[in-house]
Amino acid sequence: MRYMRPWLSSVSAIGLAAAAIAPTYADDSDIAEIEEFEEIITLGSRRQGRTVADSPVAVDVFLPKNLESTGYTDVNTALRTLVPSFNVKRLHLNDGSSFVRPVTLRSSPADHVLLLLNGERRHRSSVVQIGTGHATTSGSQGQDFNVLPSIAFKSIEVLRDGAAAQYGSDAIAGVINMTMKNASEGGSVTGHAGKYIDGGGETFDVQGNIGLPLSANGFVNLSAQYNSQNKTERAGIHKGAQALIDAGVPNVPMPAINTGEPEYEAIKTAWNTGLQLNDTMRAYMFGNYTKSDSTVGFYYRQSVANSGGGAHATFADSAFDETEAHPEKFDLTEIYPGGFTPQFRGDQIDFSTVVGLTNEDEDSLSWDLSFRWGRNKIDYTIFNTINPSLGVNSPTSFKPGSLAQREYQVDAEAWYNVKNDIFFSDITIFGGMSYRNEAYTIGAGDKASYAIGPLRDLPVGSNGFQGFSPDVAGAFGTDSYAFYIDAEVDVTENWLVSAAARYEDYQAFGDNFSYKVATKYDLSDSLSLRGAMSTGFRAPAAGQVFGASQTSQLTQAGDFILDAVLTPGSEEAQLFGSTPLVPETSFNLSAGIVMSLESGLTFTLDFYQIDVDDRLLLNDSINTTQAQRDALDSLGYPNGRSVQQVRFFQNRLDTRVRGFDLVSTYTHFWGEGDTSTDFNLAVNYNEQILRSDPAGVFSEGKVHEFERGIPRWNGNLGITHHVGDFDFMVRGIYYGAWDRNGIAADPVLHRSAEVLFDAQITYAINENFEVHVGGRNIFNKYPPGREAAVFEPLGILYDNHAVFGLSGGYYYAGLKYNF
């Protein structure tokens, strides 16, 4: 809701914030506002002053205290702890997915969840999830939730309902709005240090926020974060590497393979400014700049065959060795006698800025004009590897290229309260128009990273992640415009009705009309019914339309092959039945109960169903035939003769998500003192199915992973006891049973439910300074292994698709100083 600017709104989690710590406050400067405007929200409703309890759709509100209680310094993992229907995985060994973690909300992928900052759309990440990742998120190109310092937020709202008619494309499953702090004085500094129970992952995090006056009528609020995390080593014995060590072969990498947490370092900054120009008009600007880098390892390339496994294809002999094409003798064991494990690094820069002018007048037409510009770029480096086809002339470190997503958007909006004698309240009318342009750029890599060398019968390109060639590289753009309107009114004192409609036209995909109707009826002061019906629309992102890649992948037989992601609808992809992409469309239904008793007990139960037609998914790998490889080569496709499997995006499947969310909070006060206990329960049941025949798109194992790869039951129960200057928190997090795709002989691996426990003790030394110590997963639980013969000899101990990570328990200490 962009017309309700962040320096005017305030948010309280007292009431219906899922798994919140109640009562809690954003910061000292907000307490007076919070007491006056309890539970005011900016999502789901266009009317100022609407509260969580008034909302006709499910909205959760979280304050800084809630995020701090999780022990996480990144927002996406903190939200995973607080919102049961929200999940984010660490997809190890999955190329760019290792750097930008894909999120899900109600089993819907990242590009079905719209992220807003101060009510304005955030730009997408440049990373398209094209690794061999989870079936639900594979192929998505969403926004990165982890590029903003958490200390910058005054609140985070999670709208768990389809809202494409209100907020546009991508809001199929829900919307998350991050509201920035707006204080003109004071601030805070936090520090965090921790490590994993079984070693590694040492983390250091420091954040700061300060509010400054901008003349007598405005503010400048600045935030910054520095975060550094060491890797964790969670690897078993690679039998092939161990056999080389036993044979006395030097320089065998140890561990040969690792699926632990990656190395990570980031500097994140954010700013929020506002200036009152006269009684009704204000100017504003906000944005962020983030620079981060992370390094992950790939699979081990064994140098010599032994009882533990065969030699990797990069160590094969070439028929062109010691010929006119390559006179020298090329022996890769002279460079890597013990084999090698390629290291993949991503350097990411994220920048955004929004500037605008708004005029708010309760007695006349109000309006808002804004311009948004955002860019996300990631530069790849791969080292400790080789381009075998170049022979003795190959470097061992490469710049395989870059990916960049750039967007700009212009919005013009207006709203007006229509006074009348018919309904109980004024009719709030809101409308606007928007123009958005996005461009996706694939930057070519070093020539050596993609070149076909003289030893052309050996693997081509930087092994592990082949560089983007000029044939693939380029800039690709598309634009769209939209017109939208919605209205809200209290028909009677007890009955609220709202409706929204949106028309969008995309240059590449044509137009669409979406709508939404929602209602809430108060049966009594303490019990209400609510429900909504909506349609949605999501146009394929530029990275999905134009993106392509070539990577080395490990097959279920333990072999490495060249895997290509083809541009949808291209001549190359048409060889395998690909057709041009079309937009996804959705139909959402929700219905719920809201209960708020005088005792302080609150309870919401919301049922939902999300049907998506023409779901955009990345198909399972297709093994190429010799004739198809020859055809790829004849079309001039780079390394066409070497491509052994292909994938591409397609719209051949329809899906359905169905489930419910239960959220309940209660605070018990012990006598007349300052001792109280908060109870916060949040439960989600979520079932995802395919509504169309998956033949030719997903294998049996992939179908099962798509439908059961995310737990159907998730929940958490948090208890916080406040006594004097101490807070004692314990939280149990339940992850239900889930399944993993296996190998051909055993296509489905069943995973049992798990309960993880977190705990934290906070002590307020004085009104300005507090310290805390705590632990996540305090009983140090690990996920199961892949349980497949091809993975266990490789030293892969734990499932890299685990829903709660695979590095075990973590303990930490922190401090906060308010000034």
SEMIKOL-521727 format. One record per residue (C-alpha): x, y, z. Coordinates in steps of 0.5 Angstrom, whole numbers, padded with zeros to 4 digits, always signed. Example, Ala and Ser with C-alpha at 12.3 -4.5 7.8 and 13.67 -1.06 7.14 Angstrom:
BEGIN
+0025-0009+0016;+0027-0002+0014;
***
This chain:
BEGIN
+0000+0000+0000;+0004+0006-0003;+0000+0012-0001;+0001+0010+0007;+0008+0012+0007;+0012+0009+0013;+0014+0015+0017;+0006+0016+0018;+0005+0008+0020;+0006+0004+0026;+0006-0003+0027;+0004-0007+0033;+0005-0015+0034;+0000-0015+0040;-0005-0020+0038;-0004-0024+0031;+0003-0024+0030;+0005-0031+0028;+0010-0034+0033;+0011-0027+0036;+0014-0025+0043;+0008-0020+0045;+0008-0015+0048;+0014-0012+0044;+0016-0006+0041;+0020-0004+0035;+0024+0001+0039;+0023+0007+0044;+0021+0012+0039;+0016+0008+0036;+0012+0006+0043;+0008+0012+0043;+0005+0011+0036;+0004+0003+0037;+0000+0005+0044;-0004+0009+0040;-0005+0005+0033;-0005-0002+0036;-0004-0007+0030;-0004-0002+0024;-0002-0006+0018;+0000-0003+0011;-0002-0010+0007;-0008-0013+0004;-0012-0006+0006;-0012+0000+0002;-0015+0004+0008;-0011+0008+0013;-0012+0005+0020;-0014-0002+0019;-0011-0007+0024;-0009-0014+0024;-0016-0016+0027;-0020-0012+0022;-0016-0015+0016;-0021-0020+0011;-0014-0024+0009;-0009-0027+0014;-0003-0022+0015;+0002-0023+0020;+0007-0017+0023;+0014-0018+0026;+0018-0013+0030;+0025-0013+0031;+0025-0017+0037;+0021-0023+0034;+0027-0023+0029;+0032-0022+0034;+0029-0028+0038;+0031-0033+0032;+0038-0032+0033;+0039-0031+0026;+0042-0025+0023;+0039-0026+0016;+0032-0025+0015;+0030-0030+0010;+0032-0036+0015;+0029-0032+0021;+0022-0032+0017;+0023-0039+0016;+0023-0040+0024;+0017-0035+0025;+0012-0037+0019;+0011-0044+0019;+0008-0044+0011;+0015-0040+0009;+0021-0044+0008;+0028-0043+0005;+0033-0048+0004;+0041-0048+0003;+0041-0052-0004;+0049-0054-0003;+0052-0056-0010;+0047-0053-0014;+0051-0047-0017;+0048-0040-0017;+0042-0043-0012;+0048-0044-0007;+0049-0036-0007;+0041-0034-0007;+0037-0039-0003;+0030-0040-0006;+0024-0039-0001;+0017-0042-0001;+0011-0039+0002;+0005-0045+0002;+0010-0049-0003;+0010-0044-0008;+0016-0042-0011;+0020-0035-0010;+0017-0032-0016;+0010-0033-0013;+0012-0029-0007;+0012-0021-0008;+0017-0018-0004;+0016-0010-0002;+0020-0005+0001;+0016+0001+0004;+0010-0002+0000;+0015-0001-0007;+0016-0007-0011;+0023-0010-0010;+0027-0012-0016;+0029-0019-0018;+0035-0023-0016;+0039-0024-0023;+0040-0032-0021;+0035-0036-0024;+0035-0043-0020;+0037-0048-0026;+0041-0052-0021;+0039-0059-0020;+0035-0056-0014;+0028-0058-0011;+0023-0059-0016;+0018-0054-0013;+0023-0048-0014;+0027-0051-0020;+0027-0045-0025;+0024-0040-0021;+0027-0033-0021;+0025-0029-0015;+0027-0023-0011;+0033-0024-0006;+0031-0023+0002;+0038-0023+0004;+0041-0017+0002;+0038-0012+0007;+0040-0011+0014;+0035-0013+0019;+0036-0007+0024;+0033-0003+0018;+0026-0006+0019;+0021-0003+0023;+0017-0008+0022;+0016-0014+0017;+0009-0016+0015;+0007-0023+0011;+0000-0023+0007;-0001-0030+0006;-0006-0029+0001;-0007-0028-0007;-0006-0021-0008;-0004-0020-0016;-0010-0016-0017;-0007-0011-0012;+0000-0011-0012;+0001-0014-0019;+0005-0020-0022;+0008-0025-0018;+0004-0024-0012;+0000-0031-0013;+0002-0034-0006;+0003-0028-0002;+0006-0021-0001;+0012-0019+0004;+0013-0012+0006;+0019-0010+0010;+0018-0003+0013;+0024+0001+0014;+0025+0005+0021;+0023+0013+0020;+0026+0016+0027;+0030+0022+0026;+0034+0021+0033;+0037+0016+0037;+0039+0009+0034;+0042+0002+0036;+0048-0002+0035;+0048-0010+0036;+0053-0015+0036;+0053-0023+0035;+0058-0028+0035;+0057-0036+0034;+0059-0042+0032;+0056-0049+0030;+0056-0054+0036;+0061-0059+0032;+0065-0054+0029;+0066-0049+0024;+0061-0044+0021;+0064-0038+0026;+0060-0032+0025;+0061-0025+0027;+0055-0020+0025;+0055-0012+0027;+0049-0008+0025;+0048-0001+0027;+0042+0004+0026;+0042+0012+0027;+0036+0017+0026;+0038+0024+0024;+0034+0030+0023;+0033+0033+0016;+0032+0040+0018;+0026+0041+0023;+0021+0037+0018;+0024+0031+0016;+0029+0025+0018;+0035+0021+0015;+0035+0014+0018;+0041+0010+0016;+0043+0003+0017;+0049-0002+0016;+0051-0009+0017;+0057-0013+0017;+0057-0020+0017;+0062-0026+0016;+0061-0033+0016;+0066-0039+0016;+0065-0045+0012;+0063-0052+0016;+0066-0058+0014;+0060-0064+0014;+0063-0069+0010;+0065-0076+0010;+0070-0080+0007;+0070-0080+0000;+0073-0087-0002;+0076-0086-0008;+0080-0080-0005;+0082-0084+0001;+0085-0090-0003;+0089-0085-0007;+0092-0082+0000;+0093-0090+0002;+0097-0091-0004;+0101-0085-0003;+0099-0080-0008;+0100-0073-0006;+0095-0067-0006;+0089-0070-0005;+0084-0065-0003;+0081-0066+0004;+0075-0066+0005;+0074-0068-0002;+0067-0066-0002;+0063-0062+0003;+0056-0060+0003;+0057-0055+0010;+0055-0048+0010;+0059-0044+0005;+0064-0038+0007;+0060-0032+0006;+0062-0024+0007;+0057-0018+0006;+0057-0011+0007;+0049-0009+0007;+0047-0001+0008;+0040+0002+0007;+0037+0009+0008;+0030+0012+0009;+0029+0019+0008;+0023+0024+0008;+0021+0031+0008;+0015+0035+0010;+0014+0040+0004;+0008+0043+0007;+0002+0041+0011;+0000+0036+0006;+0006+0034+0001;+0012+0030+0003;+0018+0028-0001;+0021+0021+0000;+0027+0017-0002;+0030+0010+0000;+0034+0004-0002;+0040+0000-0001;+0047-0002-0003;+0050-0009-0001;+0056-0012-0003;+0057-0020-0002;+0061-0026-0004;+0061-0033-0002;+0065-0039-0004;+0062-0046-0005;+0065-0053-0007;+0063-0058-0013;+0064-0065-0013;+0071-0068-0013;+0074-0070-0020;+0078-0076-0018;+0085-0077-0022;+0086-0084-0022;+0081-0090-0022;+0081-0095-0016;+0077-0099-0012;+0073-0093-0009;+0071-0090-0016;+0073-0089-0023;+0078-0083-0026;+0074-0077-0028;+0073-0075-0035;+0078-0069-0035;+0084-0074-0033;+0083-0078-0040;+0088-0079-0045;+0086-0075-0052;+0087-0077-0059;+0090-0071-0061;+0095-0071-0056;+0102-0070-0059;+0099-0068-0065;+0100-0062-0070;+0094-0059-0066;+0097-0060-0059;+0105-0062-0060;+0106-0062-0052;+0104-0068-0048;+0098-0066-0043;+0098-0070-0037;+0093-0067-0032;+0096-0071-0026;+0102-0066-0026;+0097-0061-0024;+0093-0064-0020;+0096-0071-0018;+0091-0072-0013;+0085-0070-0017;+0081-0063-0016;+0075-0060-0013;+0073-0054-0017;+0071-0048-0012;+0065-0043-0015;+0065-0036-0012;+0060-0031-0013;+0061-0024-0012;+0054-0020-0012;+0052-0013-0012;+0045-0011-0010;+0043-0003-0011;+0036+0000-0011;+0033+0007-0010;+0026+0010-0010;+0024+0017-0010;+0017+0020-0010;+0013+0025-0008;+0006+0024-0004;+0000+0029-0002;-0005+0027+0003;-0011+0031+0004;-0017+0027+0008;-0022+0032+0005;-0020+0032-0002;-0016+0027-0007;-0009+0025-0005;-0004+0022-0010;+0003+0019-0010;+0008+0019-0015;+0014+0015-0015;+0020+0012-0019;+0024+0006-0017;+0031+0003-0020;+0034-0003-0018;+0040-0008-0020;+0042-0014-0018;+0049-0017-0021;+0053-0023-0019;+0060-0024-0022;+0062-0032-0022;+0069-0034-0021;+0071-0041-0021;+0078-0044-0019;+0082-0050-0018;+0079-0053-0024;+0081-0054-0032;+0079-0053-0039;+0082-0060-0041;+0081-0059-0048;+0086-0053-0048;+0091-0058-0045;+0097-0055-0043;+0095-0048-0045;+0089-0048-0040;+0089-0044-0034;+0086-0046-0027;+0082-0040-0025;+0077-0037-0030;+0072-0032-0030;+0066-0035-0033;+0061-0029-0034;+0056-0025-0030;+0048-0025-0029;+0045-0018-0028;+0037-0016-0027;+0036-0009-0028;+0029-0006-0027;+0026+0001-0027;+0018+0003-0025;+0014+0009-0025;+0008+0009-0021;+0002+0014-0021;-0003+0013-0016;-0009+0017-0012;-0014+0015-0007;-0020+0019-0004;-0025+0017+0001;-0032+0018-0002;-0037+0020+0004;-0044+0017+0003;-0051+0016+0007;-0052+0009+0005;-0046+0005+0008;-0043+0005+0015;-0037+0008+0013;-0034+0012+0007;-0032+0008+0001;-0024+0008+0000;-0023+0009-0007;-0016+0007-0010;-0013+0007-0017;-0007+0008-0021;-0002+0006-0027;+0005+0003-0027;+0010+0002-0032;+0015-0003-0031;+0022-0004-0035;+0026-0010-0034;+0033-0012-0037;+0037-0019-0036;+0044-0019-0038;+0048-0025-0039;+0056-0023-0039;+0061-0027-0043;+0066-0030-0039;+0074-0031-0041;+0075-0034-0047;+0078-0040-0044;+0072-0041-0040;+0068-0044-0046;+0073-0045-0051;+0074-0051-0055;+0081-0053-0055;+0085-0057-0059;+0084-0063-0055;+0077-0063-0057;+0075-0070-0055;+0076-0068-0048;+0071-0064-0044;+0070-0057-0046;+0070-0051-0042;+0072-0049-0035;+0070-0056-0031;+0064-0055-0026;+0061-0049-0029;+0062-0047-0037;+0063-0040-0038;+0058-0036-0042;+0060-0036-0049;+0058-0030-0054;+0053-0034-0057;+0049-0034-0050;+0051-0027-0048;+0047-0021-0049;+0042-0016-0046;+0035-0018-0046;+0029-0013-0044;+0022-0013-0044;+0017-0008-0041;+0009-0008-0039;+0004-0003-0036;-0002-0004-0031;-0008+0000-0029;-0011-0002-0023;-0017+0000-0018;-0020-0002-0012;-0025+0000-0007;-0027-0002+0001;-0033+0000+0005;-0036-0002+0012;-0043-0004+0009;-0045-0004+0016;-0042-0004+0023;-0040-0011+0023;-0039-0012+0015;-0033-0010+0011;-0033-0011+0003;-0027-0010-0001;-0026-0011-0009;-0020-0010-0013;-0019-0011-0021;-0012-0010-0025;-0011-0010-0032;-0004-0011-0035;-0001-0011-0041;+0006-0015-0043;+0010-0013-0049;+0012-0021-0050;+0006-0024-0047;+0000-0020-0048;-0005-0018-0043;-0009-0020-0037;-0015-0018-0033;-0014-0020-0025;-0019-0019-0020;-0020-0020-0012;-0026-0020-0007;-0025-0020+0000;-0030-0020+0006;-0030-0020+0014;-0036-0021+0018;-0036-0020+0026;-0041-0025+0029;-0039-0021+0036;-0034-0017+0039;-0030-0023+0039;-0031-0027+0033;-0031-0026+0026;-0031-0030+0019;-0027-0027+0013;-0026-0030+0006;-0023-0028-0001;-0023-0030-0008;-0018-0028-0013;-0015-0029-0020;-0007-0028-0021;-0002-0027-0027;+0005-0028-0027;+0009-0027-0033;+0015-0031-0034;+0021-0027-0032;+0027-0024-0037;+0032-0029-0034;+0027-0035-0035;+0025-0033-0042;+0032-0031-0045;+0037-0035-0040;+0041-0041-0042;+0047-0045-0039;+0052-0051-0039;+0054-0054-0033;+0058-0061-0031;+0053-0065-0027;+0053-0072-0023;+0049-0077-0025;+0046-0083-0021;+0051-0087-0024;+0056-0083-0021;+0059-0080-0028;+0060-0073-0030;+0056-0070-0036;+0055-0064-0039;+0048-0061-0038;+0045-0055-0042;+0039-0051-0040;+0036-0049-0047;+0033-0042-0048;+0025-0044-0049;+0022-0044-0056;+0029-0043-0059;+0031-0047-0065;+0036-0052-0060;+0030-0053-0055;+0025-0054-0061;+0029-0061-0062;+0026-0063-0056;+0019-0061-0056;+0020-0054-0053;+0015-0049-0054;+0015-0041-0053;+0013-0039-0046;+0006-0037-0044;+0004-0033-0037;+0002-0037-0031;-0005-0036-0029;-0008-0037-0022;-0015-0038-0018;-0015-0037-0010;-0020-0038-0005;-0019-0037+0002;-0024-0037+0008;-0022-0036+0016;-0024-0035+0023;-0022-0029+0027;-0023-0030+0035;-0020-0025+0040;-0022-0026+0047;-0022-0021+0053;-0017-0026+0057;-0012-0024+0052;-0013-0030+0048;-0013-0029+0040;-0014-0035+0035;-0014-0035+0027;-0016-0041+0023;-0015-0039+0015;-0016-0045+0010;-0014-0043+0003;-0013-0046-0004;-0009-0044-0010;-0010-0047-0017;-0004-0045-0022;-0005-0046-0029;+0001-0047-0034;+0006-0047-0028;+0013-0045-0031;+0017-0051-0029;+0024-0053-0031;+0023-0060-0034;+0027-0066-0032;+0034-0068-0036;+0033-0071-0043;+0038-0075-0045;+0041-0073-0052;+0042-0078-0058;+0047-0078-0062;+0043-0075-0068;+0040-0070-0063;+0047-0068-0061;+0049-0067-0069;+0043-0063-0070;+0045-0058-0064;+0052-0058-0067;+0049-0056-0074;+0045-0051-0071;+0052-0048-0069;+0050-0049-0061;+0056-0049-0057;+0059-0056-0055;+0053-0059-0059;+0057-0065-0060;+0058-0066-0052;+0052-0064-0049;+0049-0071-0046;+0043-0068-0043;+0038-0062-0044;+0033-0058-0040;+0029-0052-0041;+0023-0048-0038;+0016-0050-0040;+0008-0049-0038;+0006-0056-0039;+0003-0057-0032;-0003-0055-0027;-0002-0055-0020;-0006-0054-0014;-0004-0052-0007;-0009-0053-0001;-0008-0052+0007;-0009-0048+0013;-0006-0044+0018;-0007-0043+0025;-0004-0038+0029;-0006-0037+0037;-0003-0032+0042;-0004-0031+0049;+0000-0027+0055;-0001-0029+0062;+0000-0024+0067;+0003-0027+0074;+0000-0022+0079;+0001-0015+0079;+0008-0015+0078;+0012-0015+0072;+0012-0022+0071;+0008-0025+0065;+0009-0031+0060;+0007-0031+0053;+0005-0037+0049;+0005-0037+0041;+0003-0042+0037;+0003-0043+0029;+0001-0049+0025;+0001-0050+0018;-0002-0056+0014;+0000-0055+0006;-0001-0060+0001;+0001-0059-0006;-0001-0064-0012;-0001-0064-0020;-0007-0063-0023;-0005-0065-0030;-0001-0071-0033;+0007-0070-0031;+0009-0075-0037;+0015-0072-0041;+0016-0067-0035;+0018-0070-0029;+0020-0077-0027;+0017-0081-0022;+0022-0079-0017;+0021-0072-0019;+0013-0072-0018;+0014-0075-0011;+0019-0069-0009;+0014-0064-0012;+0008-0066-0008;+0012-0069-0002;+0019-0065-0002;+0016-0060+0003;+0013-0062+0009;+0006-0062+0009;+0006-0061+0017;+0010-0055+0020;+0009-0051+0026;+0012-0048+0032;+0011-0046+0039;+0014-0041+0043;+0014-0039+0050;+0017-0033+0053;+0017-0032+0060;+0019-0024+0063;+0021-0023+0070;+0024-0017+0072;+0030-0015+0067;+0030-0022+0064;+0027-0026+0058;+0027-0033+0058;+0025-0036+0051;+0024-0043+0049;+0021-0045+0042;+0020-0052+0039;+0020-0052+0031;+0016-0058+0028;+0018-0060+0021;+0013-0066+0019;+0015-0072+0014;+0018-0071+0007;+0020-0074+0001;+0026-0074-0003;+0027-0077-0010;+0032-0082-0010;+0035-0087-0016;+0032-0091-0021;+0032-0097-0016;+0029-0093-0011;+0026-0087-0013;+0023-0084-0007;+0027-0083+0000;+0022-0082+0006;+0024-0077+0011;+0021-0077+0018;+0019-0072+0022;+0023-0068+0026;+0023-0063+0032;+0028-0058+0033;+0029-0053+0040;+0031-0046+0040;+0033-0043+0047;+0035-0036+0049;+0036-0032+0055;+0036-0024+0055;+0038-0019+0060;+0037-0012+0060;+0043-0009+0064;+0039-0002+0064;+0034+0002+0059;+0040+0002+0054;+0044-0004+0054;+0042-0011+0054;+0045-0018+0053;+0043-0025+0050;+0046-0032+0050;+0042-0037+0046;+0042-0043+0041;+0039-0046+0035;+0037-0053+0034;+0040-0054+0041;+0040-0062+0041;+0044-0062+0035;+0040-0066+0030;+0042-0067+0023;+0038-0069+0017;+0039-0076+0014;+0043-0078+0009;+0042-0079+0001;+0041-0087+0003;+0044-0089-0004;+0050-0093-0007;+0052-0087-0011;+0052-0082-0006;+0055-0085+0000;+0062-0087-0003;+0063-0080-0005;+0063-0078+0003;+0056-0074+0002;+0053-0075+0009;+0047-0071+0009;+0041-0070+0005;+0043-0063+0001;+0035-0062+0000;+0034-0062+0008;+0029-0057+0010;+0033-0055+0016;+0040-0055+0014;+0045-0060+0015;+0051-0057+0020;+0047-0058+0026;+0046-0054+0032;+0049-0047+0033;+0050-0043+0039;+0051-0035+0040;+0052-0029+0044;+0050-0022+0043;+0049-0015+0045;+0044-0009+0043;+0045-0002+0045;+0040+0003+0044;+0042+0011+0044;
***
